């Protein structure tokens, strides 16, 4: 087997994103300033937060009036009932809860804590106790739009993944996953392929978009790294492109639930 190589590079110099900003223009400008550029076949992984910030997906807790249901649940799990109200408004259903933890199925189909609502790296101007950030309304659409804008403005064909960090049911620690995908298959169905010894694969389905999202997350970090975008070069994208919805396991097959 020949040596295979994959390179991951942060896009440096990305400023803080504010409501109304053109995220594609910001990233292309940052690349230009650094003397770099995107190339055909690259995969651009962008953190959910800068999409949400550009779309003004902020919520002020001081504006939230918790329902009786949110008040009752907030007491049970020891969470601010205003946060609980926001979580419920972003969720299809509650999956699990206990003191300090509220797991829901987001309207996008993903099962995650707190409906992806976050306060880290969000607050400015002294509002750190009052402002939180919600997920974008249409991550797949945002990725498709960014991909089209890059093709139009930079003349290159790239894939785009929007990633976020979530916990997992059977393992400790958070990991990056893809919540939006455009330009590549989110999953690779290897059933029918053969292993090294010629045995046919019967159950192998790889969440390739999640693997790419997690790899980029290593460089993006979780604290004050300030690296919301990563360019991945060297992965040969094969297969029919799908959206991140292909990664959502049907509820009837979800043994966790």
Secondary structure, DSSP 8 states (H G I E B T S, - for coil): ------EEEE-TT-----TT--HHHHHHHHHHHTT----TT-EEEEEHHHHHHHTT-EEEGGG----HHHHHHHHHHT--HHHHHHHHHTEEEEEEEETTEEEEEETTS-EEEGGG-B-TTT--TT-TTTEEE---S-HHHHHHHHHHHHHHHH----EEEEEEEE--SSSSS-EEEEEEEESS-SSEE-TT-B-TTS-B-SS-EE-HHHHHHHHHHHHH-SSS----EEEEES----S----GGGGS--GGG-TT-
